[in-house]
Amino acid sequence: MTDLRDDVGDRLAASPFWVMAKPMGPRCNLDCTYCYYLKKAELYPEENKFRIPPDVLETFIRDYIASQSRAGLREIQFVWQGGEPTMLGLDCFQTITALQRRHCPPGHAIRNALQTNGTLLDDEWARFLHEEQFLVGLSLDGPPRTTITDATGATSPVPPAC
């Protein structure tokens, strides 16, 4: 007799799913008062716990690619956000794309999306994002009269870099 849980587990393991990776957790280089996510940092007082360890990063990339491939996807999407993921540094994202290439099965394509406030981007980042064909979402604040206000009524001024 087959255990129903085994059957459901097998079907779920072969179903595509998507993950928004937050490799820097809630850490950000800005302090927008409306950001709900910054308060999450208080849950983890040791700042070093926010940076994804290299072995965990590789395991995540390898297993995520394998799960999506097993589910029949030939194009595997990674979404990187935070906090501010570019705080990890360009070298970390170069490692990410190298790991993706290492673990990508033949006949598959890897796609990356990055949500950033853009304040840490420079020419070197721009070249890398272009060469690796990242889809980049840029979070911008408008002038105070157009800034989105959160449920508490808090707003944030435009960051100087914007």
C-alpha positions in Angstrom: 0.0 0.0 0.0 1.4 3.4 -1.0 1.5 6.1 1.7 -0.5 9.1 0.5 2.2 11.5 1.9 4.8 9.9 -0.4 2.6 10.4 -3.4 1.9 14.0 -2.6 5.6 14.6 -1.8 6.7 13.1 -5.1 4.2 15.3 -7.0 5.2 18.4 -5.1 8.9 17.7 -5.7 8.2 17.6 -9.5 6.2 20.9 -9.5 7.9 24.2 -10.4 8.1 26.9 -7.7 9.8 30.2 -7.5 11.9 31.7 -4.7 12.8 35.3 -4.0 16.3 35.0 -2.5 17.3 37.6 0.1 21.0 36.8 0.4 21.6 39.9 2.6 18.4 39.5 4.6 16.9 42.8 5.7 20.2 44.7 5.6 20.1 47.9 3.5 22.4 50.9 3.0 19.3 53.2 3.2 17.0 53.8 6.1 13.6 54.5 4.5 11.1 55.0 7.3 8.3 53.3 5.4 10.3 50.1 4.8 8.6 47.2 6.7 11.6 44.9 6.1 14.2 46.9 8.0 12.5 46.0 11.3 13.3 42.3 10.6 16.9 43.0 11.4 15.9 43.4 15.1 15.0 39.6 15.1 18.7 38.8 14.4 21.0 41.0 16.5 24.2 39.5 15.1 24.8 41.3 11.8 27.1 38.6 10.4 24.1 36.2 10.3 22.6 38.1 7.4 25.2 37.4 4.7 24.5 34.0 3.1 27.4 31.6 3.8 29.2 30.3 0.7 28.3 26.7 1.3 24.6 27.6 1.8 24.7 29.7 -1.3 26.0 26.8 -3.4 23.6 24.3 -1.9 20.7 26.7 -2.6 21.8 27.3 -6.2 22.5 23.6 -6.9 19.3 22.3 -5.3 17.1 25.0 -6.8 18.4 24.3 -10.3 17.9 20.6 -9.8 14.3 21.0 -8.5 13.3 23.2 -11.4 14.9 20.9 -13.9 13.2 17.9 -12.4 9.9 19.8 -12.7 10.5 20.1 -16.5 11.6 23.8 -16.6 14.3 24.5 -19.1 14.6 28.2 -18.1 15.4 28.6 -14.4 14.7 32.0 -12.8 16.6 33.4 -9.8 15.3 36.6 -8.1 17.6 38.4 -5.8 16.3 41.1 -3.5 16.6 42.2 0.1 17.2 44.5 2.0 19.8 45.6 -0.5 21.4 42.6 -2.2 24.2 44.6 -3.9 25.7 45.1 -0.4 27.1 41.6 -0.9 29.4 43.1 -3.4 30.0 42.4 -7.1 32.4 39.6 -6.3 29.6 37.7 -4.6 27.3 38.0 -7.7 30.2 36.9 -9.9 30.4 33.8 -7.7 26.6 33.3 -8.0 26.7 33.3 -11.8 29.8 31.0 -11.8 27.9 28.6 -9.5 24.8 28.7 -11.7 26.9 27.9 -14.7 28.6 25.0 -12.9 25.3 23.4 -11.8 23.2 24.2 -14.9 22.4 21.0 -16.9 22.9 21.0 -20.6 19.9 22.4 -22.5 18.9 24.7 -19.7 19.1 28.5 -19.3 19.6 30.5 -16.2 17.9 33.9 -15.8 18.5 36.4 -13.0 16.5 39.3 -11.7 17.8 41.8 -9.2 15.7 44.3 -7.2 17.9 47.2 -6.0 17.8 50.8 -4.8 20.7 51.4 -7.3 22.8 53.5 -5.0 25.7 51.0 -5.0 25.7 50.5 -8.8 28.6 51.8 -10.8 30.1 51.2 -14.2 31.6 47.8 -13.2 28.2 46.6 -11.8 26.5 47.9 -15.0 28.9 45.9 -17.2 28.4 42.8 -15.2 24.6 43.0 -15.1 24.5 43.6 -18.9 27.0 40.8 -19.7 25.0 38.4 -17.5 21.7 39.7 -18.8 20.2 40.4 -15.4 16.7 41.9 -15.4 17.1 44.9 -13.0 14.3 46.4 -11.0 15.2 49.8 -9.6 13.4 51.0 -6.5 13.1 54.8 -6.4 11.5 57.2 -4.1 9.8 60.3 -5.5 9.5 63.8 -4.1 7.8 63.9 -0.7 4.4 64.7 -2.2 4.5 61.5 -4.3 6.3 59.2 -2.0 4.3 56.2 -1.0 3.1 56.3 2.6 2.9 53.2 4.7 0.0 52.2 6.9 1.4 54.2 9.9 1.6 57.4 7.8 5.5 57.3 7.6 7.2 58.5 4.5 10.8 58.8 3.6 12.6 61.6 1.7 14.4 60.9 -1.6 17.8 59.3 -0.9 20.6 61.7 -1.9 22.0 59.3 -4.5 18.7 59.3 -6.4 
